[in-house]
Amino acid sequence: MDMIEAREMSLISSMMDDIKVLRKRIEEMEERLQMLAELHGESEFDVRDEYIAHLDELDEKGRFEEFADIVELRRKIERVEN
């Protein structure tokens, strides 16, 4: 292995270690969020009836488009702007 490959392998190894640390932190955060959700119960997350009515109205009257990905959405926006 030459010097460049050794440096690249070292960088990759360091990145993998960082990813493992981040994954562990994310799992810990998910556990905390789950505990908080269980403590507060769903009753604190009730949606106001007026919001539901507004969403229903938008759903009935709205004209919606679906996009396969963000690139397709960006193209559509750029076409409309020009």
C-alpha positions in Angstrom: 0.0 0.0 0.0 1.4 3.3 -1.0 1.3 6.5 1.1 -1.9 7.9 -0.6 -3.8 4.7 -0.1 -2.7 4.5 3.6 -4.0 8.1 4.1 -7.2 7.3 2.3 -7.7 4.2 4.4 -7.1 6.2 7.5 -9.6 8.8 6.5 -12.2 6.1 5.7 -11.6 4.5 9.0 -12.0 7.8 10.8 -15.2 8.4 8.9 -16.6 5.0 9.8 -15.8 5.6 13.5 -17.7 9.0 13.3 -20.6 7.3 11.6 -20.8 4.7 14.4 -20.8 7.5 17.0 -23.5 9.4 15.2 -25.6 6.3 14.8 -25.4 5.7 18.5 -26.3 9.3 19.3 -29.3 9.1 16.9 -30.5 5.8 18.6 -30.2 7.5 22.0 -32.2 10.5 20.8 -34.9 8.2 19.3 -35.2 6.5 22.7 -35.5 9.8 24.5 -38.2 11.0 22.0 -40.1 7.8 22.4 -40.0 8.2 26.2 -41.2 11.8 25.9 -44.0 10.8 23.7 -45.1 8.0 26.1 -44.9 10.5 29.0 -47.0 13.1 27.4 -49.4 10.7 25.7 -51.3 11.5 22.5 -53.8 13.7 24.1 -51.4 16.7 24.2 -51.0 16.3 20.4 -54.6 16.8 19.5 -55.2 18.8 16.3 -57.7 21.6 16.5 -61.0 20.9 14.6 -60.5 24.1 12.6 -57.2 22.8 11.3 -58.8 19.6 10.2 -61.6 21.5 8.5 -59.1 23.7 6.7 -57.1 20.6 5.5 -60.2 18.9 4.3 -61.1 22.1 2.4 -57.7 22.2 0.8 -58.0 18.5 -0.1 -61.3 19.0 -1.8 -60.5 22.2 -3.7 -56.8 21.9 -4.1 -54.9 21.0 -7.2 -52.0 18.9 -6.3 -49.1 17.4 -8.3 -46.8 14.6 -7.3 -43.1 14.6 -8.0 -40.9 11.6 -8.2 -38.0 13.4 -6.6 -36.7 16.8 -5.7 -35.0 17.3 -9.1 -38.4 17.0 -10.8 -39.9 19.5 -8.4 -37.0 21.9 -9.0 -37.5 21.7 -12.8 -41.2 22.4 -12.4 -40.5 25.5 -10.2 -37.9 26.8 -12.6 -40.2 26.4 -15.6 -43.0 28.4 -13.7 -40.5 31.1 -12.7 -39.3 31.6 -16.3 
